[in-house]
Amino acid sequence: MGFGTELLLVLLLGFLILGPKQMHSLLGRVARLKTEFDKATRNFKSHLTLELDPAPPELNSTQDSAKRIPS
């Protein structure tokens, strides 16, 4: 049995136990939770990337030019 077969079996049991109306509302809540989780994951990844990446090149070039001593 593959993942698709197991998922189909779980959905079928959900429809038999909960009924179509409750199953529809449950799947809607699961979809909203997945969307919120994906949004939080993207937000976390972007913050982590900003913290771990070195300063952008344009900031480095202005800092380098400020450190140079005019002759």
mmCIF file as Biopython writes it, N, C-alpha, C and O atoms, coordinates in Angstrom:
data_model
#
loop_
_atom_site.group_PDB
_atom_site.id
_atom_site.type_symbol
_atom_site.label_atom_id
_atom_site.label_alt_id
_atom_site.label_comp_id
_atom_site.label_asym_id
_atom_site.label_entity_id
_atom_site.label_seq_id
_atom_site.pdbx_PDB_ins_code
_atom_site.Cartn_x
_atom_site.Cartn_y
_atom_site.Cartn_z
_atom_site.occupancy
_atom_site.B_iso_or_equiv
_atom_site.auth_seq_id
_atom_site.auth_asym_id
_atom_site.pdbx_PDB_model_num
ATOM 1   N N  . MET A ? 1  ? 0.838   -1.178 0.000  1.0 0.0 1  A 1 
ATOM 2   C CA . MET A ? 1  ? 0.000   0.000  0.000  1.0 0.0 1  A 1 
ATOM 3   C C  . MET A ? 1  ? 0.885   1.245  0.000  1.0 0.0 1  A 1 
ATOM 4   O O  . MET A ? 1  ? 1.789   1.379  0.825  1.0 0.0 1  A 1 
ATOM 5   N N  . GLY A ? 2  ? 0.617   2.131  -0.917 1.0 0.0 2  A 1 
ATOM 6   C CA . GLY A ? 2  ? 1.370   3.362  -0.999 1.0 0.0 2  A 1 
ATOM 7   C C  . GLY A ? 2  ? 0.698   4.473  -0.207 1.0 0.0 2  A 1 
ATOM 8   O O  . GLY A ? 2  ? -0.359  4.288  0.397  1.0 0.0 2  A 1 
ATOM 9   N N  . PHE A ? 3  ? 1.342   5.626  -0.229 1.0 0.0 3  A 1 
ATOM 10  C CA . PHE A ? 3  ? 0.818   6.773  0.512  1.0 0.0 3  A 1 
ATOM 11  C C  . PHE A ? 3  ? -0.538  7.205  -0.023 1.0 0.0 3  A 1 
ATOM 12  O O  . PHE A ? 3  ? -1.415  7.582  0.754  1.0 0.0 3  A 1 
ATOM 13  N N  . GLY A ? 4  ? -0.725  7.158  -1.331 1.0 0.0 4  A 1 
ATOM 14  C CA . GLY A ? 4  ? -1.993  7.557  -1.937 1.0 0.0 4  A 1 
ATOM 15  C C  . GLY A ? 4  ? -3.141  6.656  -1.517 1.0 0.0 4  A 1 
ATOM 16  O O  . GLY A ? 4  ? -4.256  7.124  -1.283 1.0 0.0 4  A 1 
ATOM 17  N N  . THR A ? 5  ? -2.867  5.382  -1.425 1.0 0.0 5  A 1 
ATOM 18  C CA . THR A ? 5  ? -3.894  4.417  -1.022 1.0 0.0 5  A 1 
ATOM 19  C C  . THR A ? 5  ? -4.292  4.639  0.436  1.0 0.0 5  A 1 
ATOM 20  O O  . THR A ? 5  ? -5.471  4.585  0.784  1.0 0.0 5  A 1 
ATOM 21  N N  . GLU A ? 6  ? -3.287  4.890  1.287  1.0 0.0 6  A 1 
ATOM 22  C CA . GLU A ? 6  ? -3.571  5.130  2.704  1.0 0.0 6  A 1 
ATOM 23  C C  . GLU A ? 6  ? -4.367  6.419  2.887  1.0 0.0 6  A 1 
ATOM 24  O O  . GLU A ? 6  ? -5.294  6.467  3.696  1.0 0.0 6  A 1 
ATOM 25  N N  . LEU A ? 7  ? -4.011  7.457  2.142  1.0 0.0 7  A 1 
ATOM 26  C CA . LEU A ? 7  ? -4.726  8.726  2.224  1.0 0.0 7  A 1 
ATOM 27  C C  . LEU A ? 7  ? -6.175  8.550  1.783  1.0 0.0 7  A 1 
ATOM 28  O O  . LEU A ? 7  ? -7.089  9.078  2.416  1.0 0.0 7  A 1 
ATOM 29  N N  . LEU A ? 8  ? -6.377  7.828  0.727  1.0 0.0 8  A 1 
ATOM 30  C CA . LEU A ? 8  ? -7.735  7.557  0.242  1.0 0.0 8  A 1 
ATOM 31  C C  . LEU A ? 8  ? -8.537  6.784  1.280  1.0 0.0 8  A 1 
ATOM 32  O O  . LEU A ? 8  ? -9.716  7.070  1.483  1.0 0.0 8  A 1 
ATOM 33  N N  . LEU A ? 9  ? -7.924  5.821  1.931  1.0 0.0 9  A 1 
ATOM 34  C CA . LEU A ? 9  ? -8.591  5.033  2.968  1.0 0.0 9  A 1 
ATOM 35  C C  . LEU A ? 9  ? -8.978  5.923  4.157  1.0 0.0 9  A 1 
ATOM 36  O O  . LEU A ? 9  ? -10.081 5.791  4.689  1.0 0.0 9  A 1 
ATOM 37  N N  . VAL A ? 10 ? -8.088  6.821  4.577  1.0 0.0 10 A 1 
ATOM 38  C CA . VAL A ? 10 ? -8.386  7.727  5.692  1.0 0.0 10 A 1 
ATOM 39  C C  . VAL A ? 10 ? -9.534  8.666  5.329  1.0 0.0 10 A 1 
ATOM 40  O O  . VAL A ? 10 ? -10.433 8.889  6.139  1.0 0.0 10 A 1 
ATOM 41  N N  . LEU A ? 11 ? -9.507  9.217  4.112  1.0 0.0 11 A 1 
ATOM 42  C CA . LEU A ? 11 ? -10.603 10.094 3.680  1.0 0.0 11 A 1 
ATOM 43  C C  . LEU A ? 11 ? -11.936 9.344  3.627  1.0 0.0 11 A 1 
ATOM 44  O O  . LEU A ? 11 ? -12.967 9.878  4.036  1.0 0.0 11 A 1 
ATOM 45  N N  . LEU A ? 12 ? -11.916 8.134  3.135  1.0 0.0 12 A 1 
ATOM 46  C CA . LEU A ? 12 ? -13.142 7.327  3.067  1.0 0.0 12 A 1 
ATOM 47  C C  . LEU A ? 12 ? -13.681 7.059  4.466  1.0 0.0 12 A 1 
ATOM 48  O O  . LEU A ? 12 ? -14.885 7.172  4.696  1.0 0.0 12 A 1 
ATOM 49  N N  . LEU A ? 13 ? -12.802 6.706  5.405  1.0 0.0 13 A 1 
ATOM 50  C CA . LEU A ? 13 ? -13.250 6.480  6.777  1.0 0.0 13 A 1 
ATOM 51  C C  . LEU A ? 13 ? -13.781 7.771  7.404  1.0 0.0 13 A 1 
ATOM 52  O O  . LEU A ? 13 ? -14.754 7.744  8.157  1.0 0.0 13 A 1 
ATOM 53  N N  . GLY A ? 14 ? -13.145 8.889  7.092  1.0 0.0 14 A 1 
ATOM 54  C CA . GLY A ? 14 ? -13.616 10.179 7.600  1.0 0.0 14 A 1 
ATOM 55  C C  . GLY A ? 14 ? -15.009 10.488 7.106  1.0 0.0 14 A 1 
ATOM 56  O O  . GLY A ? 14 ? -15.845 10.963 7.876  1.0 0.0 14 A 1 
ATOM 57  N N  . PHE A ? 15 ? -15.279 10.228 5.837  1.0 0.0 15 A 1 
ATOM 58  C CA . PHE A ? 15 ? -16.616 10.462 5.294  1.0 0.0 15 A 1 
ATOM 59  C C  . PHE A ? 15 ? -17.650 9.530  5.930  1.0 0.0 15 A 1 
ATOM 60  O O  . PHE A ? 15 ? -18.785 9.932  6.185  1.0 0.0 15 A 1 
ATOM 61  N N  . LEU A ? 16 ? -17.252 8.301  6.180  1.0 0.0 16 A 1 
ATOM 62  C CA . LEU A ? 16 ? -18.195 7.351  6.787  1.0 0.0 16 A 1 
ATOM 63  C C  . LEU A ? 16 ? -18.482 7.701  8.244  1.0 0.0 16 A 1 
ATOM 64  O O  . LEU A ? 16 ? -19.622 7.579  8.692  1.0 0.0 16 A 1 
ATOM 65  N N  . ILE A ? 17 ? -17.470 8.132  8.984  1.0 0.0 17 A 1 
ATOM 66  C CA . ILE A ? 17 ? -17.641 8.423  10.414 1.0 0.0 17 A 1 
ATOM 67  C C  . ILE A ? 17 ? -18.249 9.802  10.631 1.0 0.0 17 A 1 
ATOM 68  O O  . ILE A ? 17 ? -19.210 9.942  11.387 1.0 0.0 17 A 1 
ATOM 69  N N  . LEU A ? 18 ? -17.698 10.826 9.973  1.0 0.0 18 A 1 
ATOM 70  C CA . LEU A ? 18 ? -18.122 12.203 10.223 1.0 0.0 18 A 1 
ATOM 71  C C  . LEU A ? 18 ? -19.266 12.664 9.334  1.0 0.0 18 A 1 
ATOM 72  O O  . LEU A ? 18 ? -20.074 13.499 9.741  1.0 0.0 18 A 1 
ATOM 73  N N  . GLY A ? 19 ? -19.335 12.141 8.161  1.0 0.0 19 A 1 
ATOM 74  C CA . GLY A ? 19 ? -20.329 12.610 7.204  1.0 0.0 19 A 1 
ATOM 75  C C  . GLY A ? 19 ? -19.731 13.691 6.322  1.0 0.0 19 A 1 
ATOM 76  O O  . GLY A ? 19 ? -18.717 14.293 6.676  1.0 0.0 19 A 1 
ATOM 77  N N  . PRO A ? 20 ? -20.351 13.941 5.178  1.0 0.0 20 A 1 
ATOM 78  C CA . PRO A ? 20 ? -19.765 14.869 4.212  1.0 0.0 20 A 1 
ATOM 79  C C  . PRO A ? 20 ? -19.686 16.311 4.697  1.0 0.0 20 A 1 
ATOM 80  O O  . PRO A ? 20 ? -18.711 16.999 4.391  1.0 0.0 20 A 1 
ATOM 81  N N  . LYS A ? 21 ? -20.680 16.792 5.446  1.0 0.0 21 A 1 
ATOM 82  C CA . LYS A ? 21 ? -20.667 18.195 5.883  1.0 0.0 21 A 1 
ATOM 83  C C  . LYS A ? 21 ? -19.556 18.451 6.900  1.0 0.0 21 A 1 
ATOM 84  O O  . LYS A ? 21 ? -18.808 19.421 6.774  1.0 0.0 21 A 1 
ATOM 85  N N  . GLN A ? 22 ? -19.448 17.590 7.899  1.0 0.0 22 A 1 
ATOM 86  C CA . GLN A ? 22 ? -18.400 17.775 8.905  1.0 0.0 22 A 1 
ATOM 87  C C  . GLN A ? 22 ? -17.018 17.530 8.313  1.0 0.0 22 A 1 
ATOM 88  O O  . GLN A ? 22 ? -16.050 18.188 8.694  1.0 0.0 22 A 1 
ATOM 89  N N  . MET A ? 23 ? -16.925 16.592 7.388  1.0 0.0 23 A 1 
ATOM 90  C CA . MET A ? 23 ? -15.640 16.318 6.744  1.0 0.0 23 A 1 
ATOM 91  C C  . MET A ? 23 ? -15.205 17.523 5.916  1.0 0.0 23 A 1 
ATOM 92  O O  . MET A ? 23 ? -14.023 17.865 5.892  1.0 0.0 23 A 1 
ATOM 93  N N  . HIS A ? 24 ? -16.148 18.163 5.243  1.0 0.0 24 A 1 
ATOM 94  C CA . HIS A ? 24 ? -15.847 19.355 4.447  1.0 0.0 24 A 1 
ATOM 95  C C  . HIS A ? 24 ? -15.322 20.482 5.337  1.0 0.0 24 A 1 
ATOM 96  O O  . HIS A ? 24 ? -14.335 21.132 4.992  1.0 0.0 24 A 1 
ATOM 97  N N  . SER A ? 25 ? -15.967 20.717 6.469  1.0 0.0 25 A 1 
ATOM 98  C CA . SER A ? 25 ? -15.512 21.781 7.367  1.0 0.0 25 A 1 
ATOM 99  C C  . SER A ? 25 ? -14.163 21.419 7.993  1.0 0.0 25 A 1 
ATOM 100 O O  . SER A ? 25 ? -13.320 22.293 8.190  1.0 0.0 25 A 1 
ATOM 101 N N  . LEU A ? 26 ? -13.957 20.157 8.303  1.0 0.0 26 A 1 
ATOM 102 C CA . LEU A ? 26 ? -12.676 19.717 8.865  1.0 0.0 26 A 1 
ATOM 103 C C  . LEU A ? 26 ? -11.546 19.912 7.858  1.0 0.0 26 A 1 
ATOM 104 O O  . LEU A ? 26 ? -10.471 20.391 8.219  1.0 0.0 26 A 1 
ATOM 105 N N  . LEU A ? 27 ? -11.779 19.546 6.607  1.0 0.0 27 A 1 
ATOM 106 C CA . LEU A ? 27 ? -10.752 19.732 5.576  1.0 0.0 27 A 1 
ATOM 107 C C  . LEU A ? 27 ? -10.473 21.211 5.326  1.0 0.0 27 A 1 
ATOM 108 O O  . LEU A ? 27 ? -9.338  21.583 5.029  1.0 0.0 27 A 1 
ATOM 109 N N  . GLY A ? 28 ? -11.500 22.061 5.442  1.0 0.0 28 A 1 
ATOM 110 C CA . GLY A ? 28 ? -11.295 23.503 5.312  1.0 0.0 28 A 1 
ATOM 111 C C  . GLY A ? 28 ? -10.409 24.038 6.417  1.0 0.0 28 A 1 
ATOM 112 O O  . GLY A ? 28 ? -9.525  24.856 6.162  1.0 0.0 28 A 1 
ATOM 113 N N  . ARG A ? 29 ? -10.636 23.583 7.656  1.0 0.0 29 A 1 
ATOM 114 C CA . ARG A ? 29 ? -9.789  24.009 8.778  1.0 0.0 29 A 1 
ATOM 115 C C  . ARG A ? 29 ? -8.359  23.523 8.610  1.0 0.0 29 A 1 
ATOM 116 O O  . ARG A ? 29 ? -7.410  24.250 8.906  1.0 0.0 29 A 1 
ATOM 117 N N  . VAL A ? 30 ? -8.208  22.303 8.137  1.0 0.0 30 A 1 
ATOM 118 C CA . VAL A ? 30 ? -6.862  21.761 7.909  1.0 0.0 30 A 1 
ATOM 119 C C  . VAL A ? 30 ? -6.139  22.572 6.838  1.0 0.0 30 A 1 
ATOM 120 O O  . VAL A ? 30 ? -4.945  22.842 6.966  1.0 0.0 30 A 1 
ATOM 121 N N  . ALA A ? 31 ? -6.845  22.956 5.794  1.0 0.0 31 A 1 
ATOM 122 C CA . ALA A ? 31 ? -6.236  23.758 4.725  1.0 0.0 31 A 1 
ATOM 123 C C  . ALA A ? 31 ? -5.806  25.124 5.243  1.0 0.0 31 A 1 
ATOM 124 O O  . ALA A ? 31 ? -4.730  25.605 4.887  1.0 0.0 31 A 1 
ATOM 125 N N  . ARG A ? 32 ? -6.631  25.761 6.081  1.0 0.0 32 A 1 
ATOM 126 C CA . ARG A ? 32 ? -6.264  27.066 6.657  1.0 0.0 32 A 1 
ATOM 127 C C  . ARG A ? 32 ? -5.047  26.932 7.570  1.0 0.0 32 A 1 
ATOM 128 O O  . ARG A ? 32 ? -4.153  27.778 7.544  1.0 0.0 32 A 1 
ATOM 129 N N  . LEU A ? 33 ? -5.011  25.874 8.372  1.0 0.0 33 A 1 
ATOM 130 C CA . LEU A ? 33 ? -3.862  25.649 9.255  1.0 0.0 33 A 1 
ATOM 131 C C  . LEU A ? 33 ? -2.591  25.414 8.452  1.0 0.0 33 A 1 
ATOM 132 O O  . LEU A ? 33 ? -1.522  25.896 8.825  1.0 0.0 33 A 1 
ATOM 133 N N  . LYS A ? 34 ? -2.700  24.676 7.352  1.0 0.0 34 A 1 
ATOM 134 C CA . LYS A ? 34 ? -1.532  24.428 6.518  1.0 0.0 34 A 1 
ATOM 135 C C  . LYS A ? 34 ? -1.036  25.730 5.902  1.0 0.0 34 A 1 
ATOM 136 O O  . LYS A ? 34 ? 0.172   25.949 5.812  1.0 0.0 34 A 1 
ATOM 137 N N  . THR A ? 35 ? -1.959  26.605 5.474  1.0 0.0 35 A 1 
ATOM 138 C CA . THR A ? 35 ? -1.586  27.899 4.910  1.0 0.0 35 A 1 
ATOM 139 C C  . THR A ? 35 ? -0.872  28.755 5.950  1.0 0.0 35 A 1 
ATOM 140 O O  . THR A ? 35 ? 0.145   29.379 5.647  1.0 0.0 35 A 1 
ATOM 141 N N  . GLU A ? 36 ? -1.399  28.789 7.175  1.0 0.0 36 A 1 
ATOM 142 C CA . GLU A ? 36 ? -0.760  29.553 8.247  1.0 0.0 36 A 1 
ATOM 143 C C  . GLU A ? 36 ? 0.612   28.984 8.572  1.0 0.0 36 A 1 
ATOM 144 O O  . GLU A ? 36 ? 1.555   29.740 8.807  1.0 0.0 36 A 1 
ATOM 145 N N  . PHE A ? 37 ? 0.735   27.660 8.586  1.0 0.0 37 A 1 
ATOM 146 C CA . PHE A ? 37 ? 2.021   27.027 8.867  1.0 0.0 37 A 1 
ATOM 147 C C  . PHE A ? 37 ? 3.037   27.364 7.785  1.0 0.0 37 A 1 
ATOM 148 O O  . PHE A ? 37 ? 4.190   27.665 8.096  1.0 0.0 37 A 1 
ATOM 149 N N  . ASP A ? 38 ? 2.631   27.319 6.525  1.0 0.0 38 A 1 
ATOM 150 C CA . ASP A ? 38 ? 3.525   27.659 5.418  1.0 0.0 38 A 1 
ATOM 151 C C  . ASP A ? 38 ? 3.974   29.115 5.509  1.0 0.0 38 A 1 
ATOM 152 O O  . ASP A ? 38 ? 5.140   29.423 5.259  1.0 0.0 38 A 1 
ATOM 153 N N  . LYS A ? 39 ? 3.057   30.008 5.863  1.0 0.0 39 A 1 
ATOM 154 C CA . LYS A ? 39 ? 3.386   31.427 6.007  1.0 0.0 39 A 1 
ATOM 155 C C  . LYS A ? 39 ? 4.391   31.627 7.143  1.0 0.0 39 A 1 
ATOM 156 O O  . LYS A ? 39 ? 5.359   32.373 6.990  1.0 0.0 39 A 1 
ATOM 157 N N  . ALA A ? 40 ? 4.169   30.970 8.271  1.0 0.0 40 A 1 
ATOM 158 C CA . ALA A ? 40 ? 5.093   31.080 9.399  1.0 0.0 40 A 1 
ATOM 159 C C  . ALA A ? 40 ? 6.464   30.501 9.046  1.0 0.0 40 A 1 
ATOM 160 O O  . ALA A ? 40 ? 7.490   31.041 9.459  1.0 0.0 40 A 1 
ATOM 161 N N  . THR A ? 41 ? 6.485   29.418 8.293  1.0 0.0 41 A 1 
ATOM 162 C CA . THR A ? 41 ? 7.745   28.809 7.877  1.0 0.0 41 A 1 
ATOM 163 C C  . THR A ? 41 ? 8.526   29.743 6.958  1.0 0.0 41 A 1 
ATOM 164 O O  . THR A ? 41 ? 9.734   29.909 7.125  1.0 0.0 41 A 1 
ATOM 165 N N  . ARG A ? 42 ? 7.838   30.360 5.981  1.0 0.0 42 A 1 
ATOM 166 C CA . ARG A ? 42 ? 8.511   31.324 5.093  1.0 0.0 42 A 1 
ATOM 167 C C  . ARG A ? 42 ? 9.048   32.507 5.882  1.0 0.0 42 A 1 
ATOM 168 O O  . ARG A ? 42 ? 10.161  32.966 5.627  1.0 0.0 42 A 1 
ATOM 169 N N  . ASN A ? 43 ? 8.270   33.006 6.837  1.0 0.0 43 A 1 
ATOM 170 C CA . ASN A ? 43 ? 8.684   34.130 7.660  1.0 0.0 43 A 1 
ATOM 171 C C  . ASN A ? 43 ? 9.922   33.760 8.480  1.0 0.0 43 A 1 
ATOM 172 O O  . ASN A ? 43 ? 10.870  34.541 8.563  1.0 0.0 43 A 1 
ATOM 173 N N  . PHE A ? 44 ? 9.913   32.583 9.078  1.0 0.0 44 A 1 
ATOM 174 C CA . PHE A ? 44 ? 11.051  32.121 9.869  1.0 0.0 44 A 1 
ATOM 175 C C  . PHE A ? 44 ? 12.300  31.971 9.001  1.0 0.0 44 A 1 
ATOM 176 O O  . PHE A ? 44 ? 13.393  32.375 9.398  1.0 0.0 44 A 1 
ATOM 177 N N  . LYS A ? 45 ? 12.128  31.388 7.814  1.0 0.0 45 A 1 
ATOM 178 C CA . LYS A ? 45 ? 13.271  31.204 6.913  1.0 0.0 45 A 1 
ATOM 179 C C  . LYS A ? 45 ? 13.858  32.537 6.474  1.0 0.0 45 A 1 
ATOM 180 O O  . LYS A ? 45 ? 15.078  32.676 6.390  1.0 0.0 45 A 1 
ATOM 181 N N  . SER A ? 46 ? 13.002  33.524 6.193  1.0 0.0 46 A 1 
ATOM 182 C CA . SER A ? 46 ? 13.512  34.825 5.755  1.0 0.0 46 A 1 
ATOM 183 C C  . SER A ? 46 ? 14.249  35.523 6.888  1.0 0.0 46 A 1 
ATOM 184 O O  . SER A ? 46 ? 15.285  36.146 6.656  1.0 0.0 46 A 1 
ATOM 185 N N  . HIS A ? 47 ? 13.733  35.429 8.109  1.0 0.0 47 A 1 
ATOM 186 C CA . HIS A ? 47 ? 14.429  36.032 9.247  1.0 0.0 47 A 1 
ATOM 187 C C  . HIS A ? 47 ? 15.761  35.327 9.505  1.0 0.0 47 A 1 
ATOM 188 O O  . HIS A ? 47 ? 16.766  35.974 9.798  1.0 0.0 47 A 1 
ATOM 189 N N  . LEU A ? 48 ? 15.759  34.024 9.396  1.0 0.0 48 A 1 
ATOM 190 C CA . LEU A ? 48 ? 16.985  33.260 9.601  1.0 0.0 48 A 1 
ATOM 191 C C  . LEU A ? 48 ? 18.017  33.596 8.535  1.0 0.0 48 A 1 
ATOM 192 O O  . LEU A ? 48 ? 19.201  33.728 8.844  1.0 0.0 48 A 1 
ATOM 193 N N  . THR A ? 49 ? 17.589  33.736 7.297  1.0 0.0 49 A 1 
ATOM 194 C CA . THR A ? 49 ? 18.489  34.087 6.201  1.0 0.0 49 A 1 
ATOM 195 C C  . THR A ? 49 ? 19.082  35.469 6.419  1.0 0.0 49 A 1 
ATOM 196 O O  . THR A ? 49 ? 20.274  35.674 6.189  1.0 0.0 49 A 1 
ATOM 197 N N  . LEU A ? 50 ? 18.264  36.423 6.861  1.0 0.0 50 A 1 
ATOM 198 C CA . LEU A ? 50 ? 18.768  37.771 7.129  1.0 0.0 50 A 1 
ATOM 199 C C  . LEU A ? 50 ? 19.787  37.779 8.253  1.0 0.0 50 A 1 
ATOM 200 O O  . LEU A ? 50 ? 20.761  38.530 8.202  1.0 0.0 50 A 1 
ATOM 201 N N  . GLU A ? 51 ? 19.575  36.955 9.263  1.0 0.0 51 A 1 
ATOM 202 C CA . GLU A ? 51 ? 20.500  36.913 10.393 1.0 0.0 51 A 1 
ATOM 203 C C  . GLU A ? 51 ? 21.807  36.223 10.040 1.0 0.0 51 A 1 
ATOM 204 O O  . GLU A ? 51 ? 22.861  36.609 10.546 1.0 0.0 51 A 1 
ATOM 205 N N  . LEU A ? 52 ? 21.763  35.215 9.189  1.0 0.0 52 A 1 
ATOM 206 C CA . LEU A ? 52 ? 22.957  34.426 8.893  1.0 0.0 52 A 1 
ATOM 207 C C  . LEU A ? 52 ? 23.771  34.958 7.725  1.0 0.0 52 A 1 
ATOM 208 O O  . LEU A ? 52 ? 24.972  34.700 7.650  1.0 0.0 52 A 1 
ATOM 209 N N  . ASP A ? 53 ? 23.139  35.702 6.800  1.0 0.0 53 A 1 
ATOM 210 C CA . ASP A ? 53 ? 23.863  36.227 5.645  1.0 0.0 53 A 1 
ATOM 211 C C  . ASP A ? 53 ? 24.721  37.411 6.059  1.0 0.0 53 A 1 
ATOM 212 O O  . ASP A ? 53 ? 24.345  38.175 6.948  1.0 0.0 53 A 1 
ATOM 213 N N  . PRO A ? 54 ? 25.880  37.566 5.411  1.0 0.0 54 A 1 
ATOM 214 C CA . PRO A ? 54 ? 26.693  38.748 5.681  1.0 0.0 54 A 1 
ATOM 215 C C  . PRO A ? 54 ? 25.996  40.004 5.151  1.0 0.0 54 A 1 
ATOM 216 O O  . PRO A ? 54 ? 24.984  39.919 4.456  1.0 0.0 54 A 1 
ATOM 217 N N  . ALA A ? 55 ? 26.553  41.167 5.490  1.0 0.0 55 A 1 
ATOM 218 C CA . ALA A ? 55 ? 25.950  42.434 5.059  1.0 0.0 55 A 1 
ATOM 219 C C  . ALA A ? 55 ? 25.879  42.477 3.535  1.0 0.0 55 A 1 
ATOM 220 O O  . ALA A ? 55 ? 26.737  41.903 2.864  1.0 0.0 55 A 1 
ATOM 221 N N  . PRO A ? 56 ? 24.870  43.146 2.980  1.0 0.0 56 A 1 
ATOM 222 C CA . PRO A ? 56 ? 24.755  43.262 1.522  1.0 0.0 56 A 1 
ATOM 223 C C  . PRO A ? 56 ? 25.985  43.961 0.931  1.0 0.0 56 A 1 
ATOM 224 O O  . PRO A ? 56 ? 26.627  44.749 1.624  1.0 0.0 56 A 1 
ATOM 225 N N  . PRO A ? 57 ? 26.324  43.689 -0.333 1.0 0.0 57 A 1 
ATOM 226 C CA . PRO A ? 57 ? 27.539  44.244 -0.943 1.0 0.0 57 A 1 
ATOM 227 C C  . PRO A ? 57 ? 27.572  45.767 -0.957 1.0 0.0 57 A 1 
ATOM 228 O O  . PRO A ? 57 ? 28.644  46.349 -0.796 1.0 0.0 57 A 1 
ATOM 229 N N  . GLU A ? 58 ? 26.422  46.438 -1.148 1.0 0.0 58 A 1 
ATOM 230 C CA . GLU A ? 58 ? 26.448  47.903 -1.205 1.0 0.0 58 A 1 
ATOM 231 C C  . GLU A ? 58 ? 26.852  48.501 0.140  1.0 0.0 58 A 1 
ATOM 232 O O  . GLU A ? 58 ? 27.464  49.568 0.176  1.0 0.0 58 A 1 
ATOM 233 N N  . LEU A ? 59 ? 26.522  47.833 1.244  1.0 0.0 59 A 1 
ATOM 234 C CA . LEU A ? 59 ? 26.949  48.332 2.551  1.0 0.0 59 A 1 
ATOM 235 C C  . LEU A ? 59 ? 28.445  48.105 2.745  1.0 0.0 59 A 1 
ATOM 236 O O  . LEU A ? 59 ? 29.137  48.944 3.322  1.0 0.0 59 A 1 
ATOM 237 N N  . ASN A ? 60 ? 28.933  46.975 2.263  1.0 0.0 60 A 1 
ATOM 238 C CA . ASN A ? 60 ? 30.362  46.696 2.384  1.0 0.0 60 A 1 
ATOM 239 C C  . ASN A ? 60 ? 31.186  47.703 1.597  1.0 0.0 60 A 1 
ATOM 240 O O  . ASN A ? 60 ? 32.237  48.133 2.072  1.0 0.0 60 A 1 
ATOM 241 N N  . SER A ? 61 ? 30.741  48.088 0.409  1.0 0.0 61 A 1 
ATOM 242 C CA . SER A ? 61 ? 31.511  49.010 -0.411 1.0 0.0 61 A 1 
ATOM 243 C C  . SER A ? 61 ? 31.544  50.407 0.210  1.0 0.0 61 A 1 
ATOM 244 O O  . SER A ? 61 ? 32.560  51.095 0.113  1.0 0.0 61 A 1 
ATOM 245 N N  . THR A ? 62 ? 30.450  50.837 0.848  1.0 0.0 62 A 1 
ATOM 246 C CA . THR A ? 62 ? 30.458  52.157 1.486  1.0 0.0 62 A 1 
ATOM 247 C C  . THR A ? 62 ? 31.320  52.135 2.733  1.0 0.0 62 A 1 
ATOM 248 O O  . THR A ? 62 ? 31.960  53.133 3.062  1.0 0.0 62 A 1 
ATOM 249 N N  . GLN A ? 63 ? 31.344  51.014 3.428  1.0 0.0 63 A 1 
ATOM 250 C CA . GLN A ? 63 ? 32.179  50.914 4.611  1.0 0.0 63 A 1 
ATOM 251 C C  . GLN A ? 63 ? 33.642  50.882 4.198  1.0 0.0 63 A 1 
ATOM 252 O O  . GLN A ? 63 ? 34.483  51.482 4.868  1.0 0.0 63 A 1 
ATOM 253 N N  . ASP A ? 64 ? 33.962  50.189 3.100  1.0 0.0 64 A 1 
ATOM 254 C CA . ASP A ? 64 ? 35.344  50.122 2.624  1.0 0.0 64 A 1 
ATOM 255 C C  . ASP A ? 64 ? 35.825  51.512 2.196  1.0 0.0 64 A 1 
ATOM 256 O O  . ASP A ? 64 ? 36.964  51.880 2.484  1.0 0.0 64 A 1 
ATOM 257 N N  . SER A ? 65 ? 34.993  52.273 1.529  1.0 0.0 65 A 1 
ATOM 258 C CA . SER A ? 65 ? 35.394  53.597 1.090  1.0 0.0 65 A 1 
ATOM 259 C C  . SER A ? 65 ? 35.549  54.541 2.280  1.0 0.0 65 A 1 
ATOM 260 O O  . SER A ? 65 ? 36.369  55.457 2.230  1.0 0.0 65 A 1 
ATOM 261 N N  . ALA A ? 66 ? 34.792  54.341 3.330  1.0 0.0 66 A 1 
ATOM 262 C CA . ALA A ? 66 ? 34.905  55.190 4.519  1.0 0.0 66 A 1 
ATOM 263 C C  . ALA A ? 66 ? 36.197  54.871 5.272  1.0 0.0 66 A 1 
ATOM 264 O O  . ALA A ? 66 ? 36.761  55.743 5.932  1.0 0.0 66 A 1 
ATOM 265 N N  . LYS A ? 67 ? 36.670  53.615 5.176  1.0 0.0 67 A 1 
ATOM 266 C CA . LYS A ? 67 ? 37.889  53.219 5.875  1.0 0.0 67 A 1 
ATOM 267 C C  . LYS A ? 67 ? 39.149  53.700 5.151  1.0 0.0 67 A 1 
ATOM 268 O O  . LYS A ? 67 ? 40.212  53.804 5.764  1.0 0.0 67 A 1 
ATOM 269 N N  . ARG A ? 68 ? 39.040  53.988 3.879  1.0 0.0 68 A 1 
ATOM 270 C CA . ARG A ? 68 ? 40.217  54.409 3.121  1.0 0.0 68 A 1 
ATOM 271 C C  . ARG A ? 68 ? 40.691  55.774 3.588  1.0 0.0 68 A 1 
ATOM 272 O O  . ARG A ? 68 ? 39.893  56.672 3.856  1.0 0.0 68 A 1 
ATOM 273 N N  . ILE A ? 69 ? 41.977  55.905 3.676  1.0 0.0 69 A 1 
ATOM 274 C CA . ILE A ? 69 ? 42.585  57.175 4.080  1.0 0.0 69 A 1 
ATOM 275 C C  . ILE A ? 69 ? 42.959  57.921 2.803  1.0 0.0 69 A 1 
ATOM 276 O O  . ILE A ? 69 ? 43.693  57.392 1.969  1.0 0.0 69 A 1 
ATOM 277 N N  . PRO A ? 70 ? 42.454  59.161 2.644  1.0 0.0 70 A 1 
ATOM 278 C CA . PRO A ? 70 ? 42.804  59.927 1.430  1.0 0.0 70 A 1 
ATOM 279 C C  . PRO A ? 70 ? 44.292  60.283 1.428  1.0 0.0 70 A 1 
ATOM 280 O O  . PRO A ? 70 ? 44.860  60.603 2.472  1.0 0.0 70 A 1 
ATOM 281 N N  . SER A ? 71 ? 44.919  60.224 0.248  1.0 0.0 71 A 1 
ATOM 282 C CA . SER A ? 71 ? 46.352  60.533 0.177  1.0 0.0 71 A 1 
ATOM 283 C C  . SER A ? 71 ? 46.625  61.966 -0.192 1.0 0.0 71 A 1 
ATOM 284 O O  . SER A ? 71 ? 47.784  62.369 -0.289 1.0 0.0 71 A 1 
#
